Amino acid sequence: MTLRAKIAIGVLVVTVLVVAGVLTTLQSRNTGTQVRTEEVGRRDLEAIVTASGNIRARRTVDISSDVSGRIVELNVDEGDDVQEGQVLLRIDQTQFQAAVAQSRAGLSQREAQAAQQNASLIQATREYDRMQGLWTRDSTLVSRQQVDDAGTQAEVAQALYTAAAHGVDQARATLDEAEDRLSKTTIRAPISGKVTRLNIELGETAIVGTMNNPGSLLLTVSDLSVIEAVMQVDETDVPEISIGDSAALELDAFPDTEFAGTVTEIGNSAIRPPSSAAGTGQTPTIDFEVVITLDNPPVELRPDLSTTADIVTEVRDHALAIPIIALTIRDRSEQEEADGNGSGGGGESGNDEAGDGSTESDNTRAVGEDEEDEEEEEEGVFVVRDGEAHFVPVAVGIAGQEYFEVLSGLSEGDTVVSGPYQRIRELTDGEEVRTDSASVEPDEPAS
């Protein structure tokens, strides 16, 4: 064999060895489940409750009429600013003025009758005093019966005068009532604010509400200096909210503006109680009213605008955090069984020796263990160590938008599996994993 042939053979052998080494390396790299990983670090977290609702003024007055009649004067339009005491509208006063005049005349008549009865009382009193004086000086001048008759006439006159005086009071009360009804034909602004709703036109008739008829709502005046957002919050989120929590609000009418506010009121009962859905066959949705007062609201805001609020219920600064998607649940009994697969043969031989000797107590114990296992689920994450994913139980605190606060179980700098979601669900403790961000599939929606 020539030298050239020996060199060629040597080069070929080296090439084969290099190719074999490269293939082995590539094959080792391609083993294991592809996952995404992320280091455990510290972040600022905010726990948020999201709710929807509407804008309203803190102080709003719906104005209705206490008397019926035709509107003869209307001094405001919707959107006008009004001051407290300003005349908003007037109702036709003709019949009410006539009632006042009639009541005033009735009062004068009662007063005249009372004056007449007072004169009769004075006369009867004097006659009784005169007869009593004559009887005292000389009993032969008048009889006892005459004295008694004079006393009786005085008592009758006193009773008639008392009745006349009560008649005067009654007539005066009737006059006051008529004047009050007349005054109610002029409707004034109860508060300073803006006319946010106008339901009446000049010439229409205002109707008084009754038990079965709520009457006509004439207009609404709102004080827009303090604006609130009334939110509907699900019953599961209400315990997390406290008075004084901050909130960020977005309004559909102002898509590019975020408004700040503070929780000032939390409802103590449901907006729609469960009894309202009785007999419908549907499970009622239990929502509570949460009121958020806006900070420095602009003048452009109007009642009834729809809004969405993010209420910050908890804040953690520089907290140890993991991605929400990284947290999973494992059955503790399954985990222990997986750890003890290597020593399960002894138990099987013991069962063979026992034959079919299972007893009622054994079955009872097995059922109890199954029920206990159902309650022994634990939360945790998969920590990557030396290319393997190991399940580590963790305790979490508040949930931010994308991260959980870690209370125990992990340290800063640990590497956890952070996706995809389905891969995390299917991982087992000790399984080999590899990270290749370019080839990892996107997260699948949680089922």
BANUVEX-481338 format. One line per field, with one value per residue (C-alpha): residue in three letters; x, z, y. Coordinates in steps of 0.2 Angstrom, whole numbers, plus 2048, in hexadecimal, padded with zeros to 3 digits. Layout:
r = c(ala	...) $
c1 = c(X	...) $
c3 = c(Z	...) $
c2 = c(Y	...) $
***
This chain:
r = c(met	thr	leu	arg	ala	lys	ile	ala	ile	gly	val	leu	val	val	thr	val	leu	val	val	ala	gly	val	leu	thr	thr	leu	gln	ser	arg	asn	thr	gly	thr	gln	val	arg	thr	glu	glu	val	gly	arg	arg	asp	leu	glu	ala	ile	val	thr	ala	ser	gly	asn	ile	arg	ala	arg	arg	thr	val	asp	ile	ser	ser	asp	val	ser	gly	arg	ile	val	glu	leu	asn	val	asp	glu	gly	asp	asp	val	gln	glu	gly	gln	val	leu	leu	arg	ile	asp	gln	thr	gln	phe	gln	ala	ala	val	ala	gln	ser	arg	ala	gly	leu	ser	gln	arg	glu	ala	gln	ala	ala	gln	gln	asn	ala	ser	leu	ile	gln	ala	thr	arg	glu	tyr	asp	arg	met	gln	gly	leu	trp	thr	arg	asp	ser	thr	leu	val	ser	arg	gln	gln	val	asp	asp	ala	gly	thr	gln	ala	glu	val	ala	gln	ala	leu	tyr	thr	ala	ala	ala	his	gly	val	asp	gln	ala	arg	ala	thr	leu	asp	glu	ala	glu	asp	arg	leu	ser	lys	thr	thr	ile	arg	ala	pro	ile	ser	gly	lys	val	thr	arg	leu	asn	ile	glu	leu	gly	glu	thr	ala	ile	val	gly	thr	met	asn	asn	pro	gly	ser	leu	leu	leu	thr	val	ser	asp	leu	ser	val	ile	glu	ala	val	met	gln	val	asp	glu	thr	asp	val	pro	glu	ile	ser	ile	gly	asp	ser	ala	ala	leu	glu	leu	asp	ala	phe	pro	asp	thr	glu	phe	ala	gly	thr	val	thr	glu	ile	gly	asn	ser	ala	ile	arg	pro	pro	ser	ser	ala	ala	gly	thr	gly	gln	thr	pro	thr	ile	asp	phe	glu	val	val	ile	thr	leu	asp	asn	pro	pro	val	glu	leu	arg	pro	asp	leu	ser	thr	thr	ala	asp	ile	val	thr	glu	val	arg	asp	his	ala	leu	ala	ile	pro	ile	ile	ala	leu	thr	ile	arg	asp	arg	ser	glu	gln	glu	glu	ala	asp	gly	asn	gly	ser	gly	gly	gly	gly	glu	ser	gly	asn	asp	glu	ala	gly	asp	gly	ser	thr	glu	ser	asp	asn	thr	arg	ala	val	gly	glu	asp	glu	glu	asp	glu	glu	glu	glu	glu	glu	gly	val	phe	val	val	arg	asp	gly	glu	ala	his	phe	val	pro	val	ala	val	gly	ile	ala	gly	gln	glu	tyr	phe	glu	val	leu	ser	gly	leu	ser	glu	gly	asp	thr	val	val	ser	gly	pro	tyr	gln	arg	ile	arg	glu	leu	thr	asp	gly	glu	glu	val	arg	thr	asp	ser	ala	ser	val	glu	pro	asp	glu	pro	ala	ser) $
c1 = c(800	807	809	7FC	7EF	7F3	7F1	7E0	7DA	7DF	7D6	7C6	7C7	7C9	7BA	7AF	7B3	7B0	79F	79A	79F	794	786	787	787	778	76F	772	76C	75C	757	74B	73B	73C	737	739	741	743	74D	744	747	73F	731	725	714	702	6F2	6E4	6D1	6C9	6B7	6AB	69F	698	69C	691	691	692	683	675	663	654	647	635	625	61B	60C	604	603	609	61A	619	62B	63B	64B	658	65F	668	67A	677	680	674	676	66D	65D	65C	64A	64A	638	627	616	606	601	5EF	5E5	5F2	5F0	5DD	5DF	5EA	5DD	5CF	5D9	5DD	5CA	5C6	5D3	5CB	5BA	5C0	5C9	5B8	5AF	5BC	5BA	5A7	5A9	5B5	5A9	59B	5A7	5AB	599	594	5A3	59D	58B	591	59C	58E	582	58F	591	57F	57D	58C	584	572	56C	55A	55F	562	55F	56C	565	569	57B	57D	575	581	590	58A	588	59A	5A1	597	59F	5B0	5AE	5A7	5B6	5C2	5BA	5BB	5CE	5D1	5C8	5D4	5E3	5DB	5D8	5EA	5F1	5E6	5ED	5FF	5FC	5F5	604	610	608	609	61C	61F	61A	62B	639	64A	65B	65E	671	67E	683	67F	66E	673	662	653	643	636	631	628	615	616	60D	616	60E	60F	615	60A	60C	60A	610	622	61D	626	639	63B	64E	65E	66B	67D	68B	69A	6A7	6A9	6A8	6A7	6A8	69B	6A3	69B	6A8	6A6	6A3	6B4	6BD	6B4	6BE	6CE	6C9	6CB	6C6	6D4	6DA	6E1	6D9	6DD	6CE	6CB	6BC	6B6	6B2	6C5	6CF	6E0	6DE	6E0	6D7	6DD	6D1	6CF	6C2	6B7	6A8	6A5	693	68D	680	67F	679	66D	669	667	654	652	656	64B	640	64A	655	665	673	674	684	688	690	694	695	6A6	6A7	6B7	6B9	6C3	6D2	6D0	6C3	6C3	6B3	6B0	6AA	698	68D	689	699	6A0	6B0	6BC	6C7	6D6	6D6	6E7	6E3	6F5	707	717	727	737	72E	735	72A	727	71D	70B	70C	71A	70F	707	6FE	704	6FC	708	704	708	718	71D	718	723	732	72F	72D	73E	739	727	72B	72B	719	714	71B	713	702	706	709	6FA	6F0	6DE	6DE	6D8	6CC	6BF	6CB	6D7	6CA	6C4	6D6	6D8	6C9	6CF	6E0	6D8	6CE	6DD	6E7	6DA	6DE	6F1	6F4	702	707	719	724	731	743	750	760	76D	761	753	743	73F	72E	730	721	71F	714	70E	707	6FE	6FC	702	6FD	70A	713	710	718	723	722	72C	734	740	74F	753	75D	754	74F	73D	734	729	720	718	709	705	717	717	707	70F	720	725	732	744	73F	74D	74A	752	750	750	746	745	73C	731	71E	714	709	6F9	6E9	6E6	6D8) $
c3 = c(800	7FB	807	7FD	800	813	814	80B	817	826	820	81D	82E	836	82C	831	843	842	839	846	854	84D	84A	85C	862	858	85D	86F	86D	865	873	880	87F	878	884	888	898	8A3	8B1	8C2	8C5	8CE	8C7	8CD	8CD	8CE	8D2	8C7	8C7	8B7	8B6	8AB	8AF	8AB	8B0	8BB	8C5	8D7	8DA	8CE	8D1	8C6	8C6	8C5	8C8	8D8	8CF	8BE	8B1	8A0	89E	89A	89D	899	89D	89A	88D	88F	892	89B	8AB	8B9	8CA	8DA	8DB	8C8	8C1	8B5	8AF	8B4	8B3	8B0	8C0	8BC	8C6	8D4	8D5	8D6	8E4	8EE	8EC	8F1	900	905	904	90F	91C	91C	91F	92D	935	934	93C	94A	94D	94E	95A	965	967	96C	978	980	981	989	996	99B	99D	9A8	9B2	9B5	9BA	9C6	9CE	9D1	9D8	9E4	9EA	9EC	9E8	9E6	9D7	9CB	9CD	9CD	9BD	9B4	9BA	9B4	9A3	9A1	9A5	999	98B	98F	98D	97D	976	97B	972	962	963	964	956	94B	950	94A	93A	937	93A	92D	920	923	920	910	90A	90E	904	8F5	8F6	8F7	8E7	8DF	8E3	8DC	8CB	8CA	8CA	8CF	8CE	8DE	8DB	8D0	8C2	8B0	8A8	8A2	89D	897	895	893	886	887	886	88C	89C	8AC	8B4	8C7	8CC	8D5	8DD	8CC	8C1	8C4	8BC	8B0	8B2	8AC	8AC	8B5	8BD	8C0	8CA	8BF	8CA	8D2	8C5	8CA	8C0	8C6	8C2	8C3	8CB	8CC	8DD	8DC	8DA	8E7	8F7	8EE	8ED	8FB	8FD	8F7	8EA	8DB	8C9	8B7	8AC	89A	891	880	87C	880	879	87B	88D	89D	8AD	8BE	8CD	8DE	8E5	8F1	8F3	8F3	8F2	901	8F6	8E5	8D7	8D2	8E1	8DD	8E2	8D2	8C7	8D1	8C5	8B5	8B6	8B4	8C0	8C4	8C1	8D2	8CF	8DC	8D9	8DC	8DB	8D4	8D6	8C8	8CC	8C3	8B6	8A6	8A2	893	89D	89C	8A7	8A0	896	896	89E	8A3	8B3	8B9	8CC	8D4	8E3	8E8	8E4	8E6	8E2	8DD	8E0	8DB	8CC	8C0	8B0	8B3	8A5	8AE	8BD	8BC	8C7	8CB	8D5	8E4	8E4	8D2	8D5	8E3	8D9	8CB	8D7	8DE	8CE	8D0	8E1	8DC	8DA	8EC	8EE	8DF	8E6	8F7	8EE	8E5	8F6	8FD	8EE	8EE	900	8FE	90C	90F	91A	90B	900	90C	90E	8FB	8F9	907	8FE	8EE	8F5	8FE	8EE	8E5	8F2	8F1	8E2	8E3	8D9	8D2	8C3	8BA	8BD	8B0	8B8	8AD	89E	8A8	8AE	8C1	8C9	8D8	8E2	8E5	8EF	8E5	8EA	8E0	8CD	8C2	8AF	8AA	8BA	8CB	8DB	8E2	8F5	8F7	8ED	8E1	8E1	8D6	8C7	8C6	8B5	8B2	8A4	89D	88E	884	88E	888	88A	89C	89F	898	8A0	8AD	8BB	8B5	8A2	897	88F	883	87F	86D	86C	85A	858	868	863	869	878	877	87F	890	890) $
c2 = c(800	811	81F	829	81B	81A	82D	82C	81E	828	838	82D	825	837	83D	82F	831	844	841	834	840	84E	843	83C	84E	853	844	848	85A	854	849	84F	85A	86B	878	88B	890	89F	8A4	8A8	8BB	8C9	8D4	8E2	8D9	8E0	8D5	8DC	8DA	8DF	8E5	8EE	8FB	90D	91F	929	939	936	942	941	947	941	94E	94A	955	954	95C	958	965	96C	973	985	98A	981	98A	97D	971	961	964	975	97A	97F	986	981	98A	98E	98D	97F	97E	983	97A	983	98B	990	983	984	997	994	987	994	9A1	996	990	9A2	9A7	997	99D	9AE	9A7	99C	9AA	9B5	9A6	9A5	9B8	9B6	9A7	9B1	9BF	9B3	9AC	9BD	9C1	9B0	9B2	9C3	9BD	9AF	9BB	9C7	9B9	9B2	9C3	9C6	9B4	9B8	9C9	9C3	9B2	9B9	9C4	9B5	9A3	995	98E	99F	99F	98D	991	9A0	994	987	995	99A	989	986	997	991	980	989	995	987	97E	98E	990	97E	982	991	985	979	986	98D	97B	97A	98A	985	975	97F	98B	97C	974	985	986	975	97B	984	977	97D	974	96B	96B	973	969	965	95F	94E	948	952	947	955	962	972	96F	95D	958	953	944	941	92F	923	912	90A	918	91F	92F	939	93C	94E	950	94B	957	950	957	952	958	947	939	926	916	909	8F8	8E6	8DA	8C8	8C0	8B7	8C7	8D2	8CB	8D1	8E3	8EF	902	90C	901	90A	907	90B	90E	90E	915	910	922	927	918	921	927	91E	925	922	91F	918	90B	914	908	8F6	8EF	8E4	8DB	8D4	8DF	8D2	8C6	8B4	8B5	8BF	8B0	8A4	899	89D	88D	897	89A	8AC	8B6	8BE	8CF	8DD	8EF	8F8	90A	913	926	92D	939	949	944	94F	959	94F	940	93C	931	91F	91E	90C	908	8FA	8FB	8F2	8F2	8EF	8E4	8E0	8E6	8DD	8E7	8DD	8CC	8BB	8B6	8A8	8A8	8A4	897	88E	889	878	86B	85A	84C	849	836	834	83D	831	822	828	82A	819	80F	806	7FE	7F8	7E5	7E1	7E7	7DC	7CC	7D0	7D1	7C0	7B8	7BF	7B8	7BF	7C4	7D6	7DA	7E7	7F1	7F1	7F8	805	80B	80B	816	822	823	828	835	83C	83B	846	854	852	85C	868	877	878	87C	872	877	873	86B	863	861	859	861	85E	862	86E	872	885	891	8A0	8B0	8BE	8BC	8CA	8CC	8BE	8B9	8B1	8B6	8A8	8A6	897	888	892	89D	8AB	8A5	894	88F	889	882	890	889	883	880	86E	869	86E	864	855	856	849	84B	847	848	84E	85F	86A	87D	882	892	892	882	882	883	892	890	887	88D	886	87A) $
***
